[in-house]
Amino acid sequence: MSQLKIREMPQDDRPREKLIARGASALTDSELIGILLRTGLPGANAVQVGAKLLERYKSLNGLSRCTVDEIKDIPGIGPAKAVQLVAAFGLGQRLAQETLAREKIDSPELVYELLAPEMRSLHKESLRVILLDTRYHLLRIQEVSLGSVNESIAHPRDVFRPAVISSAYAVIVVHNHPSGDPSPSQSDHSLTRRLAEAAELLQIKLLDHIIIGAPAEGRAAYFSFKEAGVL
């Protein structure tokens, strides 16, 4: 028996009508995705296609890490819908950054909330510097380097150049491990020592160097050199 099309469902069960009447919080993840997709494919409506996406990528977090190229060829998606999905996740990430940017950023937990939604999805290592004023409020975030899958290379002068230009009082250096394991490598330790030496010479506070991974059973979501007592 073929599945009901959304327009054939009772009006109160249709995702768009439900959102208008009760708000987005009343909808399931697959229903919200279905609104973005608008249409399904023979044998599966848009909500069911959304559910299949979540099943395939295990979670919203897994789906949010996908690029347009990774999902555009999935049955029921296509390039236009893939762009809409990636754009929606991108807006969510920017909203989280905008909200946190108003707070005093002085803990690895806040840094993780600020950057992890985006950086967890990257397939290459990105090294970024968070520039802060004297109250530890965000000035801006600057990407310093985009490395290979296994390595991100940055010289301390490249890390601190944006801080000097912006007259930043303090910085937090952040990079991701695409493998999801935030454990620091020897090169990560070496870079941190060089950054600490450069910060002292420039009289810019290096508050932390944080490695972002992906949370998993028995594995931390991030590594903080400050929490580890290195800084």
Phi and psi restraints in degrees (value plus and minus 20) as a CYANA .aco file:
   2 SER   PHI     -92.8   -52.8
   2 SER   PSI     131.5   171.5
   3 GLN   PHI     -95.0   -55.0
   3 GLN   PSI     132.4   172.4
   4 LEU   PHI     -86.9   -46.9
   4 LEU   PSI     115.9   155.9
   5 LYS   PHI     -93.2   -53.2
   5 LYS   PSI     135.9   175.9
   6 ILE   PHI     -78.8   -38.8
   6 ILE   PSI     -58.4   -18.4
   7 ARG   PHI     -89.3   -49.3
   7 ARG   PSI     -34.8     5.2
   8 GLU   PHI    -111.7   -71.7
   8 GLU   PSI     -27.1    12.9
   9 MET   PHI     -97.4   -57.4
   9 MET   PSI     136.1   176.1
  10 PRO   PHI     -74.7   -34.7
  10 PRO   PSI     123.0   163.0
  11 GLN   PHI     -76.9   -36.9
  11 GLN   PSI     -58.9   -18.9
  12 ASP   PHI     -88.3   -48.3
  12 ASP   PSI     -36.2     3.8
  13 ASP   PHI    -117.1   -77.1
  13 ASP   PSI     -27.9    12.1
  14 ARG   PHI     -93.7   -53.7
  14 ARG   PSI     113.3   153.3
  15 PRO   PHI     -75.0   -35.0
  15 PRO   PSI     -66.1   -26.1
  16 ARG   PHI     -83.4   -43.4
  16 ARG   PSI     -66.1   -26.1
  17 GLU   PHI     -84.4   -44.4
  17 GLU   PSI     -58.5   -18.5
  18 LYS   PHI     -84.5   -44.5
  18 LYS   PSI     -60.4   -20.4
  19 LEU   PHI     -84.9   -44.9
  19 LEU   PSI     -62.6   -22.6
  20 ILE   PHI     -82.9   -42.9
  20 ILE   PSI     -62.0   -22.0
  21 ALA   PHI     -99.7   -59.7
  21 ALA   PSI     -55.1   -15.1
  22 ARG   PHI    -145.6  -105.6
  22 ARG   PSI     -25.8    14.2
  23 GLY   PHI      71.6   111.6
  23 GLY   PSI     142.0   182.0
  24 ALA   PHI     -83.3   -43.3
  24 ALA   PSI     -49.8    -9.8
  25 SER   PHI     -85.2   -45.2
  25 SER   PSI     -37.5     2.5
  26 ALA   PHI    -102.4   -62.4
  26 ALA   PSI     -29.7    10.3
  27 LEU   PHI    -118.2   -78.2
  27 LEU   PSI     131.0   171.0
  28 THR   PHI     -97.3   -57.3
  28 THR   PSI     146.8   186.8
  29 ASP   PHI     -79.2   -39.2
  29 ASP   PSI     -62.4   -22.4
  30 SER   PHI     -88.2   -48.2
  30 SER   PSI     -51.1   -11.1
  31 GLU   PHI     -89.0   -49.0
  31 GLU   PSI     -60.1   -20.1
  32 LEU   PHI     -84.7   -44.7
  32 LEU   PSI     -61.1   -21.1
  33 ILE   PHI     -84.6   -44.6
  33 ILE   PSI     -59.0   -19.0
  34 GLY   PHI     -80.0   -40.0
  34 GLY   PSI     -56.4   -16.4
  35 ILE   PHI     -83.0   -43.0
  35 ILE   PSI     -60.5   -20.5
  36 LEU   PHI     -87.6   -47.6
  36 LEU   PSI     -59.0   -19.0
  37 LEU   PHI     -93.5   -53.5
  37 LEU   PSI     -54.1   -14.1
  38 ARG   PHI      54.0    94.0
  38 ARG   PSI     -69.4   -29.4
  39 THR   PHI    -147.9  -107.9
  39 THR   PSI     136.5   176.5
  40 GLY   PHI    -125.5   -85.5
  40 GLY   PSI    -155.5  -115.5
  41 LEU   PHI    -168.0  -128.0
  41 LEU   PSI     148.1   188.1
  42 PRO   PHI     -73.3   -33.3
  42 PRO   PSI     104.0   144.0
  43 GLY   PHI      72.0   112.0
  43 GLY   PSI     -25.8    14.2
  44 ALA   PHI    -173.1  -133.1
  44 ALA   PSI     104.5   144.5
  45 ASN   PHI     -99.6   -59.6
  45 ASN   PSI     158.7   198.7
  46 ALA   PHI     -81.6   -41.6
  46 ALA   PSI     -57.2   -17.2
  47 VAL   PHI     -86.0   -46.0
  47 VAL   PSI     -60.1   -20.1
  48 GLN   PHI     -89.3   -49.3
  48 GLN   PSI     -54.3   -14.3
  49 VAL   PHI     -84.6   -44.6
  49 VAL   PSI     -60.6   -20.6
  50 GLY   PHI     -80.5   -40.5
  50 GLY   PSI     -61.6   -21.6
  51 ALA   PHI     -84.0   -44.0
  51 ALA   PSI     -58.0   -18.0
  52 LYS   PHI     -86.9   -46.9
  52 LYS   PSI     -55.7   -15.7
  53 LEU   PHI     -82.4   -42.4
  53 LEU   PSI     -65.7   -25.7
  54 LEU   PHI     -85.0   -45.0
  54 LEU   PSI     -56.9   -16.9
  55 GLU   PHI     -86.4   -46.4
  55 GLU   PSI     -58.9   -18.9
  56 ARG   PHI     -87.9   -47.9
  56 ARG   PSI     -61.8   -21.8
  57 TYR   PHI    -122.3   -82.3
  57 TYR   PSI     -11.6    28.4
  58 LYS   PHI      56.1    96.1
  58 LYS   PSI     -48.4    -8.4
  59 SER   PHI    -187.8  -147.8
  59 SER   PSI     151.0   191.0
  60 LEU   PHI     -82.2   -42.2
  60 LEU   PSI     -58.0   -18.0
  61 ASN   PHI     -80.5   -40.5
  61 ASN   PSI     -64.3   -24.3
  62 GLY   PHI     -83.9   -43.9
  62 GLY   PSI     -61.2   -21.2
  63 LEU   PHI     -86.7   -46.7
  63 LEU   PSI     -56.8   -16.8
  64 SER   PHI     -85.7   -45.7
  64 SER   PSI     -39.1     0.9
  65 ARG   PHI    -103.9   -63.9
  65 ARG   PSI     -26.6    13.4
  66 CYS   PHI     -99.6   -59.6
  66 CYS   PSI     127.1   167.1
  67 THR   PHI    -112.8   -72.8
  67 THR   PSI     149.6   189.6
  68 VAL   PHI     -77.5   -37.5
  68 VAL   PSI     -64.8   -24.8
  69 ASP   PHI     -82.7   -42.7
  69 ASP   PSI     -50.7   -10.7
  70 GLU   PHI     -94.0   -54.0
  70 GLU   PSI     -47.9    -7.9
  71 ILE   PHI    -134.4   -94.4
  71 ILE   PSI     -29.2    10.8
  72 LYS   PHI     -87.9   -47.9
  72 LYS   PSI     -44.1    -4.1
  73 ASP   PHI    -114.2   -74.2
  73 ASP   PSI     -17.5    22.5
  74 ILE   PHI     -92.7   -52.7
  74 ILE   PSI     114.7   154.7
  75 PRO   PHI     -72.5   -32.5
  75 PRO   PSI     109.3   149.3
  76 GLY   PHI      71.8   111.8
  76 GLY   PSI     -23.2    16.8
  77 ILE   PHI    -125.1   -85.1
  77 ILE   PSI    -105.8   -65.8
  78 GLY   PHI      65.5   105.5
  78 GLY   PSI     147.2   187.2
  79 PRO   PHI     -79.6   -39.6
  79 PRO   PSI     -64.9   -24.9
  80 ALA   PHI     -84.3   -44.3
  80 ALA   PSI     -64.5   -24.5
  81 LYS   PHI     -90.2   -50.2
  81 LYS   PSI     -54.7   -14.7
  82 ALA   PHI     -82.1   -42.1
  82 ALA   PSI     -62.8   -22.8
  83 VAL   PHI     -81.8   -41.8
  83 VAL   PSI     -62.1   -22.1
  84 GLN   PHI     -83.1   -43.1
  84 GLN   PSI     -61.8   -21.8
  85 LEU   PHI     -85.1   -45.1
  85 LEU   PSI     -67.8   -27.8
  86 VAL   PHI     -82.5   -42.5
  86 VAL   PSI     -59.3   -19.3
  87 ALA   PHI     -84.7   -44.7
  87 ALA   PSI     -60.0   -20.0
  88 ALA   PHI     -83.7   -43.7
  88 ALA   PSI     -64.2   -24.2
  89 PHE   PHI     -85.1   -45.1
  89 PHE   PSI     -56.8   -16.8
  90 GLY   PHI     -82.9   -42.9
  90 GLY   PSI     -60.3   -20.3
  91 LEU   PHI     -84.3   -44.3
  91 LEU   PSI     -60.6   -20.6
  92 GLY   PHI     -80.5   -40.5
  92 GLY   PSI     -61.5   -21.5
  93 GLN   PHI     -85.2   -45.2
  93 GLN   PSI     -60.5   -20.5
  94 ARG   PHI     -89.7   -49.7
  94 ARG   PSI     -54.6   -14.6
  95 LEU   PHI     -82.4   -42.4
  95 LEU   PSI     -63.3   -23.3
  96 ALA   PHI     -81.3   -41.3
  96 ALA   PSI     -61.5   -21.5
  97 GLN   PHI     -84.8   -44.8
  97 GLN   PSI     -62.4   -22.4
  98 GLU   PHI     -83.1   -43.1
  98 GLU   PSI     -60.1   -20.1
  99 THR   PHI     -87.2   -47.2
  99 THR   PSI     -66.7   -26.7
 100 LEU   PHI     -91.9   -51.9
 100 LEU   PSI     -44.5    -4.5
 101 ALA   PHI     -82.6   -42.6
 101 ALA   PSI     -40.4    -0.4
 102 ARG   PHI    -103.1   -63.1
 102 ARG   PSI     -28.7    11.3
 103 GLU   PHI    -115.5   -75.5
 103 GLU   PSI     144.1   184.1
 104 LYS   PHI     -94.1   -54.1
 104 LYS   PSI      97.0   137.0
 105 ILE   PHI    -116.9   -76.9
 105 ILE   PSI      76.7   116.7
 106 ASP   PHI    -160.6  -120.6
 106 ASP   PSI      -1.8    38.2
 107 SER   PHI    -160.5  -120.5
 107 SER   PSI     129.1   169.1
 108 PRO   PHI     -83.2   -43.2
 108 PRO   PSI     -47.9    -7.9
 109 GLU   PHI     -83.8   -43.8
 109 GLU   PSI     -63.0   -23.0
 110 LEU   PHI     -88.3   -48.3
 110 LEU   PSI     -58.2   -18.2
 111 VAL   PHI     -82.8   -42.8
 111 VAL   PSI     -61.0   -21.0
 112 TYR   PHI     -82.4   -42.4
 112 TYR   PSI     -64.4   -24.4
 113 GLU   PHI     -82.3   -42.3
 113 GLU   PSI     -55.7   -15.7
 114 LEU   PHI     -90.5   -50.5
 114 LEU   PSI     -63.3   -23.3
 115 LEU   PHI    -133.2   -93.2
 115 LEU   PSI     -42.3    -2.3
 116 ALA   PHI     -80.9   -40.9
 116 ALA   PSI     -59.9   -19.9
 117 PRO   PHI     -73.9   -33.9
 117 PRO   PSI     -55.0   -15.0
 118 GLU   PHI    -107.9   -67.9
 118 GLU   PSI     -67.0   -27.0
 119 MET   PHI     -92.1   -52.1
 119 MET   PSI     -44.1    -4.1
 120 ARG   PHI     -84.2   -44.2
 120 ARG   PSI     -45.0    -5.0
 121 SER   PHI    -107.6   -67.6
 121 SER   PSI     -26.8    13.2
 122 LEU   PHI     -97.7   -57.7
 122 LEU   PSI     123.2   163.2
 123 HIS   PHI    -118.7   -78.7
 123 HIS   PSI     -22.8    17.2
 124 LYS   PHI    -145.4  -105.4
 124 LYS   PSI     139.1   179.1
 125 GLU   PHI     -95.3   -55.3
 125 GLU   PSI     109.0   149.0
 126 SER   PHI    -138.0   -98.0
 126 SER   PSI     110.7   150.7
 127 LEU   PHI    -129.0   -89.0
 127 LEU   PSI     106.2   146.2
 128 ARG   PHI    -149.6  -109.6
 128 ARG   PSI     135.0   175.0
 129 VAL   PHI    -141.5  -101.5
 129 VAL   PSI     108.2   148.2
 130 ILE   PHI    -112.7   -72.7
 130 ILE   PSI      99.5   139.5
 131 LEU   PHI    -117.3   -77.3
 131 LEU   PSI     109.5   149.5
 132 LEU   PHI    -146.0  -106.0
 132 LEU   PSI     131.5   171.5
 133 ASP   PHI    -109.3   -69.3
 133 ASP   PSI    -189.5  -149.5
 134 THR   PHI     -87.4   -47.4
 134 THR   PSI     -38.9     1.1
 135 ARG   PHI    -118.1   -78.1
 135 ARG   PSI     -11.1    28.9
 136 TYR   PHI      44.0    84.0
 136 TYR   PSI       9.8    49.8
 137 HIS   PHI    -113.1   -73.1
 137 HIS   PSI     130.9   170.9
 138 LEU   PHI     -89.0   -49.0
 138 LEU   PSI     108.5   148.5
 139 LEU   PHI    -111.1   -71.1
 139 LEU   PSI     -75.0   -35.0
 140 ARG   PHI    -191.8  -151.8
 140 ARG   PSI     151.1   191.1
 141 ILE   PHI    -138.9   -98.9
 141 ILE   PSI     109.9   149.9
 142 GLN   PHI    -142.3  -102.3
 142 GLN   PSI     107.0   147.0
 143 GLU   PHI     -98.4   -58.4
 143 GLU   PSI     109.2   149.2
 144 VAL   PHI    -117.7   -77.7
 144 VAL   PSI     -60.7   -20.7
 145 SER   PHI    -172.9  -132.9
 145 SER   PSI     133.0   173.0
 146 LEU   PHI    -146.8  -106.8
 146 LEU   PSI      90.1   130.1
 147 GLY   PHI    -116.9   -76.9
 147 GLY   PSI    -184.2  -144.2
 148 SER   PHI     -97.6   -57.6
 148 SER   PSI    -194.7  -154.7
 149 VAL   PHI     -83.4   -43.4
 149 VAL   PSI     -52.8   -12.8
 150 ASN   PHI    -126.5   -86.5
 150 ASN   PSI     -29.8    10.2
 151 GLU   PHI    -169.7  -129.7
 151 GLU   PSI     117.2   157.2
 152 SER   PHI    -141.1  -101.1
 152 SER   PSI     104.7   144.7
 153 ILE   PHI    -132.4   -92.4
 153 ILE   PSI     106.3   146.3
 154 ALA   PHI    -169.2  -129.2
 154 ALA   PSI     118.3   158.3
 155 HIS   PHI    -110.9   -70.9
 155 HIS   PSI     124.5   164.5
 156 PRO   PHI     -71.8   -31.8
 156 PRO   PSI     -53.7   -13.7
 157 ARG   PHI     -83.7   -43.7
 157 ARG   PSI     -53.2   -13.2
 158 ASP   PHI     -92.6   -52.6
 158 ASP   PSI     -53.0   -13.0
 159 VAL   PHI     -90.2   -50.2
 159 VAL   PSI     -62.3   -22.3
 160 PHE   PHI    -110.8   -70.8
 160 PHE   PSI     -30.6     9.4
 161 ARG   PHI     -77.6   -37.6
 161 ARG   PSI     -67.4   -27.4
 162 PRO   PHI     -81.5   -41.5
 162 PRO   PSI     -53.6   -13.6
 163 ALA   PHI     -86.9   -46.9
 163 ALA   PSI     -60.4   -20.4
 164 VAL   PHI     -86.5   -46.5
 164 VAL   PSI     -65.0   -25.0
 165 ILE   PHI     -81.9   -41.9
 165 ILE   PSI     -59.5   -19.5
 166 SER   PHI    -111.3   -71.3
 166 SER   PSI     -17.6    22.4
 167 SER   PHI      34.3    74.3
 167 SER   PSI      23.0    63.0
 168 ALA   PHI     -91.2   -51.2
 168 ALA   PSI     122.8   162.8
 169 TYR   PHI    -102.7   -62.7
 169 TYR   PSI     -55.4   -15.4
 170 ALA   PHI    -166.7  -126.7
 170 ALA   PSI     138.9   178.9
 171 VAL   PHI    -157.5  -117.5
 171 VAL   PSI     134.2   174.2
 172 ILE   PHI    -146.4  -106.4
 172 ILE   PSI     105.9   145.9
 173 VAL   PHI    -115.1   -75.1
 173 VAL   PSI     115.7   155.7
 174 VAL   PHI    -155.9  -115.9
 174 VAL   PSI     116.2   156.2
 175 HIS   PHI    -164.1  -124.1
 175 HIS   PSI     144.1   184.1
 176 ASN   PHI    -130.7   -90.7
 176 ASN   PSI     136.2   176.2
 177 HIS   PHI    -132.9   -92.9
 177 HIS   PSI      88.8   128.8
 178 PRO   PHI     -78.1   -38.1
 178 PRO   PSI     -43.1    -3.1
 179 SER   PHI     -87.0   -47.0
 179 SER   PSI     -39.2     0.8
 180 GLY   PHI      74.9   114.9
 180 GLY   PSI     -36.2     3.8
 181 ASP   PHI    -110.9   -70.9
 181 ASP   PSI      94.6   134.6
 182 PRO   PHI    -104.3   -64.3
 182 PRO   PSI     -15.5    24.5
 183 SER   PHI     -77.6   -37.6
 183 SER   PSI     111.7   151.7
 184 PRO   PHI     -93.2   -53.2
 184 PRO   PSI     122.8   162.8
 185 SER   PHI    -109.9   -69.9
 185 SER   PSI     154.9   194.9
 186 GLN   PHI     -82.6   -42.6
 186 GLN   PSI     -58.4   -18.4
 187 SER   PHI     -87.0   -47.0
 187 SER   PSI     -51.7   -11.7
 188 ASP   PHI     -85.1   -45.1
 188 ASP   PSI     -62.0   -22.0
 189 HIS   PHI     -84.8   -44.8
 189 HIS   PSI     -62.2   -22.2
 190 SER   PHI     -82.9   -42.9
 190 SER   PSI     -65.1   -25.1
 191 LEU   PHI     -81.4   -41.4
 191 LEU   PSI     -61.4   -21.4
 192 THR   PHI     -82.2   -42.2
 192 THR   PSI     -61.4   -21.4
 193 ARG   PHI     -83.0   -43.0
 193 ARG   PSI     -62.1   -22.1
 194 ARG   PHI     -87.2   -47.2
 194 ARG   PSI     -57.5   -17.5
 195 LEU   PHI     -85.8   -45.8
 195 LEU   PSI     -60.5   -20.5
 196 ALA   PHI     -83.2   -43.2
 196 ALA   PSI     -60.8   -20.8
 197 GLU   PHI     -85.3   -45.3
 197 GLU   PSI     -62.8   -22.8
 198 ALA   PHI     -86.6   -46.6
 198 ALA   PSI     -58.7   -18.7
 199 ALA   PHI     -82.8   -42.8
 199 ALA   PSI     -59.8   -19.8
 200 GLU   PHI     -84.7   -44.7
 200 GLU   PSI     -62.0   -22.0
 201 LEU   PHI     -85.0   -45.0
 201 LEU   PSI     -59.5   -19.5
 202 LEU   PHI    -105.2   -65.2
 202 LEU   PSI     -28.7    11.3
 203 GLN   PHI      38.1    78.1
 203 GLN   PSI      23.4    63.4
 204 ILE   PHI    -136.7   -96.7
 204 ILE   PSI     111.3   151.3
 205 LYS   PHI     -93.2   -53.2
 205 LYS   PSI     103.4   143.4
 206 LEU   PHI    -116.2   -76.2
 206 LEU   PSI      80.2   120.2
 207 LEU   PHI     -93.9   -53.9
 207 LEU   PSI     -54.9   -14.9
 208 ASP   PHI    -190.9  -150.9
 208 ASP   PSI     140.8   180.8
 209 HIS   PHI    -145.9  -105.9
 209 HIS   PSI      98.5   138.5
 210 ILE   PHI    -139.1   -99.1
 210 ILE   PSI     114.5   154.5
 211 ILE   PHI    -126.6   -86.6
 211 ILE   PSI     104.1   144.1
 212 ILE   PHI    -117.1   -77.1
 212 ILE   PSI     107.7   147.7
 213 GLY   PHI    -138.4   -98.4
 213 GLY   PSI    -171.0  -131.0
 214 ALA   PHI    -148.8  -108.8
 214 ALA   PSI     109.4   149.4
 215 PRO   PHI     -82.5   -42.5
 215 PRO   PSI     120.3   160.3
 216 ALA   PHI    -174.8  -134.8
 216 ALA   PSI     144.4   184.4
 217 GLU   PHI     -78.9   -38.9
 217 GLU   PSI     105.4   145.4
 218 GLY   PHI      57.7    97.7
 218 GLY   PSI      -9.8    30.2
 219 ARG   PHI    -157.1  -117.1
 219 ARG   PSI     114.8   154.8
 220 ALA   PHI     -92.1   -52.1
 220 ALA   PSI     139.0   179.0
 221 ALA   PHI    -102.0   -62.0
 221 ALA   PSI     -43.8    -3.8
 222 TYR   PHI    -173.3  -133.3
 222 TYR   PSI     146.4   186.4
 223 PHE   PHI    -146.3  -106.3
 223 PHE   PSI     110.4   150.4
 224 SER   PHI    -133.4   -93.4
 224 SER   PSI     100.7   140.7
 225 PHE   PHI     -85.8   -45.8
 225 PHE   PSI     -48.7    -8.7
 226 LYS   PHI     -88.4   -48.4
 226 LYS   PSI     -67.2   -27.2
 227 GLU   PHI     -83.0   -43.0
 227 GLU   PSI     -50.7   -10.7
 228 ALA   PHI     -99.6   -59.6
 228 ALA   PSI     -23.8    16.2
 229 GLY   PHI      63.6   103.6
 229 GLY   PSI      -9.8    30.2
 230 VAL   PHI    -101.1   -61.1
 230 VAL   PSI     -53.6   -13.6
